[in-house]
Amino acid sequence: MLNSTMSVHENSFLSNHHEVDDVEFRSSLNFHDEFRLAQLPQWTSDLTVCADQDSQGVYRSQENLSSDKVPPYLKSDVYPEGGTQAWLAVAGASSCLFVSFGWVNCVGVFQDYYQANQLKNYTPSEISWIPALQIFFMLFGGMLVGKVFDNNGPALLLLAGTFLHFIGLILTSLVDSYASILISQAVVSGMGASFVFFPSFHCVNTWFLAKRGAALGLVVAGSSLGGAIFPIMLIRLIPVIGFAWALRACAFVILVLLVFANFTLRSRLPPSQKPFSLAAFLVPLKNSSFLCLTAAVFFFYWGMFIPLTFLVVKARAQGGSNKTTEYLVPLLNGASIVGRTVPNAFADKFGHFNMMILMSGLTSALIFALWLPGTGETASFTFAALFGVTSGAGIGLTPALCAHIAPLKDIGVWTGVAFSISAFAGLTGSPIGGQILIVSQGKYEWVSVFAGCSCAFGTLMFAVVRIMLGGFSIKKV
């Protein structure tokens, strides 16, 4: 018999899906449905599965099944929450984030280097289009990548991404004109990064539920490590072997890690073949909660990427030495390891939206309280460390927030839509900051104001979504 503690609501919830295929049933659920199933009482060998429904809508006993015949979606091990395959997927995903978002986190290094060397005849706003477009192509590909992932799994995407990312950087090392760098680094390499970035989240989401935040935190920690290691590699290698070979050295590191990811990153669920339809990309935006979440991510990213781009040049403009300020980007990304792991672990206990509101609010406060008025190296290094911690959650928690609302079978498309729209924030944020710098005649205060206001509005929108999902009561959301 069913455990007597099961509520009529839970009986009804299960009964509504009893004739649905196991995989189709699981993949049609969002995070809240999944979590409710995970909390149901354990099932034993004398489980009674019901086939007929009475007038009250509750199933009555008809057939006793042994435990080996219990539908997979009723077993406690549907989400492994660990195991060799699951943790290998996490390791492969972390490698993908190391070489994709970790590489993109080097934008401050490239902005500074190009301004001082081969692109010194271009304005900061013009140069900022290179890292901005790289971020854009990495994030905007989310819809296409998500659809390919849902239909075919991660293998093809990982192979294509490995080739494009590696070749794009090799080509960048061979050219020195603005247009050539823009195409090879921003477009080709950026698209390759997109092809390995999104499957990482999608695959890990299928292996974990209760530990999803912690698992995704470990995945995103790879981007922090990459964002700390790649800038140091460039800083150390460029004076010794030159810019071209330093870039090639980074490209070969990326190749090795992506080969590892090609063999380890797997999804637990089989692909769900569906015909291509543009309407499928509009479905997520018909969900009011998801629409507000997408707006929140957009505005938060709009402000978040500006300090990443202008941190070094602002510190030097205010008197910082070239030798010390070049380590601001590695410091920020190293500190973000904490921001992309610890908040995720706490989010599993206290709520993903609750933690995101806290961390994004702290990010906004830091921009206004420290980066806006701060001058000198001490203020710059303090801001870099603290900003790395608080803003890190912006990347680490976003996929988990999407999983709260999106059906698992369409997780690729829904998450891709959110990131694709947010790509326009990455595309326009830094150039707008550069243009503000020109109009204000080199005053970084207004750049800081724009970044802070954007992050603050994003925080407000996260709070709106939290209220839509969980109300005003103090609880885990």
VENWOKA-V67844 format. One record per backbone hydrogen bond with DSSP energy under -1.0 kcal/mol. NH is the residue of the N-H (numbers start at 1). CO is the residue of the C=O. Records with the same first field share a line. If there is no record, write none. Layout:
# VENWOKA-V67844
NH=CO / CO
This chain:
# VENWOKA-V67844
6=3
11=7
12=8
13=9
14=10
15=11
16=12
17=14
20=17
25=21
26=22
27=23
29=26
31=403
34=30
35=31
36=32
37=33
38=34
39=35
40=37
47=44
49=63
54=58
57=54
60=52
63=49
65=47
69=66
70=67
74=71
75=72
78=75
81=207
87=83
88=84
89=85
90=86
91=87
92=88
93=89
94=90
95=91
96=92
97=93
98=94
99=95
100=96
102=97
104=100
105=101
106=103
107=104
109=106
110=106
111=107
112=108
113=109
114=110
115=111
116=112
117=113
119=114
120=117
122=119
127=123
128=124
129=126
130=127
132=128
133=129
134=130
135=131
136=132
137=133
138=134
139=135
140=136
142=139
145=141
146=142
147=143
148=144
149=145
150=146
151=147
152=148
153=149
158=154
159=155
160=156
161=157
162=158
163=159
164=160
165=161
166=162
167=163
168=164
169=165
170=166
171=167
172=168
173=169
174=171
181=177
182=178
183=179
184=180
185=181
187=182
188=183
189=184
191=187
192=188
193=189
194=190
195=191
197=193
198=194
202=198
203=199
204=200
205=201
207=204
208=204
212=209
215=211
216=212
217=213
218=214
219=215
220=216
221=217
222=219
223=220
224=220
225=221
226=222
227=223
228=224
229=225
230=226
232=228
233=229
234=230
235=231
236=232
237=233
238=234
241=237
242=238
246=242
247=243
248=244
249=245
250=246
251=247
252=248
253=249
254=250
255=251
256=252
257=253
258=254
259=255
260=256
261=257
262=258
265=261
272=150
280=277
281=278
282=279
283=279
286=283
287=284
291=287
292=288
293=289
294=290
295=291
296=292
297=293
298=294
299=295
300=296
301=297
302=298
303=299
304=300
305=301
309=305
310=306
311=307
314=310
315=311
316=312
317=313
318=314
319=316
320=315
325=321
326=322
327=324
328=325
331=327
332=328
333=329
334=330
335=331
336=332
337=334
338=335
339=335
340=336
341=338
342=338
345=341
346=342
347=343
348=344
350=346
351=347
355=351
356=352
357=353
358=354
359=355
360=356
361=357
362=358
363=359
364=360
365=361
366=362
367=363
368=364
369=365
370=366
371=366
372=367
374=370
380=376
381=377
382=378
383=379
384=380
385=381
386=382
387=383
388=384
389=385
390=386
391=387
394=391
396=392
397=393
401=397
402=398
403=399
405=402
406=402
408=29
409=27
410=407
411=408
414=410
415=411
416=412
417=413
418=414
419=415
420=416
421=417
422=418
423=419
424=421
425=422
426=422
427=423
428=424
429=425
432=428
433=429
434=430
435=431
436=432
437=433
438=434
439=435
440=436
441=438
442=437
448=444
449=445
450=446
451=447
452=448
453=449
454=450
455=451
456=452
457=453
458=454
459=455
460=456
461=457
462=458
463=459
464=460
465=461
466=462
467=463
468=464
469=465
470=466
471=467
475=473
